[in-house]
Amino acid sequence: MPISREALPHNSQAEARSQNSQVILRALEPDDLEFLFQLENDPELWAASDVLPAPVSRHALREYLRHADASLAEVGQIRLIISLQDGQAVGTLDLFDYSALHQRAGVGITVLRRARRHGYAQAALAQLLPYARLALRLHQVYCTVAANNQASIRLFKKAGFRRIGLRREWLRENTALGWQNAVEMQFILEN
């Protein structure tokens, strides 16, 4: 199902706000350039990515933002901004590895270090799940979390995700630790 620049249909956006007034999930905007530059260039977050760790230029992010209105069906992923009611961006929520045939997508959440432990990620997940089921018509969402990232494991468990497996030495660390196991978690969206 194509996603518009507004990311959430108007009625779903209003419903999401009423469920949790802490945050709003919204589409990327050109004004998000500096926020994304800060987020993408935080070396602490690079280990959670599937790309080689490297700084990202403003030019590359500007180009990314120019094409950010492509639909989930077209590019297999969508990035939403987690913003506070005052419009301040505090994180991103990504749907990726989208499969129309199997009606599933991976989910990833990143919150700025200074904005963690305020419930923003939990509020964003609470808004995503009904949107994924009703608007995107997904059957399930899943995530892969580093086994040592207990905060993320708790976040997804609290949202209703179930642990379904462990991948050994799945993630390469940016430290001398080398390899990290990854916990696989899944949420089946009710009909």
C-alpha positions in Angstrom: 0.0 0.0 0.0 1.6 3.3 -1.0 2.5 5.8 1.8 1.9 9.5 1.2 4.3 12.3 2.4 2.0 12.6 5.4 2.9 9.0 6.4 -0.2 8.4 8.5 -3.7 9.0 7.1 -5.4 11.9 8.8 -7.8 9.8 10.8 -5.0 7.4 11.9 -2.8 10.3 12.9 -5.6 11.7 15.1 -6.2 8.3 16.6 -2.5 7.8 17.3 -2.3 11.2 19.1 -5.3 10.4 21.3 -3.8 7.1 22.3 -0.6 8.7 23.5 -0.1 12.4 23.5 3.7 12.1 24.2 4.8 11.7 20.5 3.7 11.8 17.0 4.9 9.6 14.1 5.3 11.7 11.0 6.9 11.6 7.5 10.3 12.9 6.9 10.5 16.6 6.0 13.4 18.7 4.4 13.7 20.4 7.8 14.8 17.1 9.4 18.3 17.4 7.7 20.2 18.6 10.8 18.4 16.1 13.1 19.3 13.2 10.7 22.8 14.5 10.4 23.2 14.3 14.2 21.6 10.9 14.4 23.4 9.2 11.5 26.8 10.5 12.7 26.6 9.2 16.2 29.3 6.4 16.3 27.5 4.7 19.2 24.6 3.9 16.9 26.6 2.5 14.0 26.7 -1.0 15.4 22.9 -1.3 15.1 23.1 -0.6 11.4 23.7 -3.0 8.5 26.0 -0.7 6.7 29.7 -0.1 7.2 30.3 2.5 9.9 31.1 5.8 8.3 30.1 9.4 8.7 27.2 10.6 6.5 27.4 13.9 4.7 24.7 16.6 4.6 24.6 16.3 0.9 23.9 12.5 1.0 21.1 13.2 3.6 19.7 16.0 1.4 19.5 13.6 -1.5 17.9 10.9 0.7 15.3 13.4 1.9 14.5 14.4 -1.7 13.4 10.8 -2.4 11.9 10.0 1.0 8.3 10.2 -0.3 8.7 6.9 -2.2 6.2 4.3 -1.0 6.9 1.3 1.2 5.9 -0.9 -1.8 8.3 0.8 -4.1 11.5 0.8 -1.9 10.7 -1.8 0.7 11.2 0.6 3.6 9.9 3.7 5.2 11.4 6.0 7.9 9.1 7.9 10.2 10.2 10.7 12.6 9.3 10.3 16.3 8.5 13.9 17.3 7.2 15.5 20.4 4.0 17.6 20.4 6.1 20.7 20.0 7.6 19.3 16.8 11.0 18.5 18.2 12.4 15.3 16.6 13.7 12.8 19.2 14.1 9.7 17.1 13.2 7.6 14.1 11.1 4.5 13.5 12.0 2.4 10.5 10.0 -0.3 8.7 12.3 -2.2 6.4 12.7 -5.5 4.6 9.0 -5.2 3.6 7.4 -8.2 1.9 4.0 -7.6 0.2 3.6 -11.4 -0.4 4.2 -12.4 3.3 2.8 -9.1 4.7 5.6 -8.5 7.1 8.3 -5.9 7.8 11.2 -5.4 10.1 11.0 -2.6 12.6 13.9 -0.6 14.1 13.8 2.4 16.5 16.5 4.9 17.3 16.2 7.6 19.9 18.7 10.4 20.6 20.8 9.6 23.7 19.5 12.7 25.5 15.8 11.7 24.8 16.1 8.1 26.1 14.2 6.7 29.1 11.2 9.1 28.6 8.9 6.5 27.0 9.1 8.0 23.5 10.1 4.7 21.8 7.3 2.8 23.7 4.8 5.5 22.6 6.0 5.3 19.0 5.6 1.5 18.9 2.1 1.7 20.4 1.2 4.0 17.4 3.0 1.8 14.9 1.3 -1.5 15.6 -2.3 -0.5 14.8 -1.0 1.5 11.8 0.9 -1.5 10.5 -2.2 -3.7 10.8 -4.9 -1.4 9.6 -3.2 1.0 7.1 -0.4 -1.2 5.8 -2.3 -4.5 6.1 0.7 -6.2 7.6 0.4 -9.6 9.3 3.5 -9.3 11.4 6.5 -7.2 12.3 9.8 -8.4 13.7 13.0 -7.0 15.1 16.6 -8.1 15.6 18.2 -6.8 18.8 21.8 -7.2 20.1 21.6 -9.6 23.0 23.4 -7.1 25.3 20.9 -4.3 24.5 18.6 -5.1 27.4 16.8 -1.7 27.1 15.6 -2.6 23.6 14.7 -6.1 24.5 12.5 -4.8 27.4 11.0 -2.2 25.0 9.9 -4.7 22.5 8.7 -7.2 25.1 6.6 -4.6 26.8 5.0 -3.8 23.4 4.0 -7.4 23.0 6.9 -8.8 20.9 7.9 -12.4 21.7 11.4 -13.8 21.5 11.5 -16.4 18.8 15.2 -17.2 18.5 18.9 -16.3 19.0 21.4 -15.8 16.2 24.9 -16.5 17.4 27.7 -14.0 16.6 25.3 -12.2 14.3 26.3 -8.6 14.9 29.8 -7.1 14.6 30.6 -4.7 17.5 32.5 -1.5 17.0 34.6 -2.5 20.0 37.2 -5.1 20.9 34.4 -7.4 21.9 34.1 -8.6 18.4 30.8 -10.4 17.7 27.5 -10.2 19.5 24.6 -12.5 19.6 21.2 -11.2 18.3 17.8 -11.9 19.7 15.0 -12.3 17.2 11.6 -11.0 18.2 8.2 -11.1 16.5 4.7 -9.5 16.8 1.8 -11.1 15.1 -0.8 -8.4 14.3 -4.3 -9.5 15.3 -7.0 -9.3 12.6 
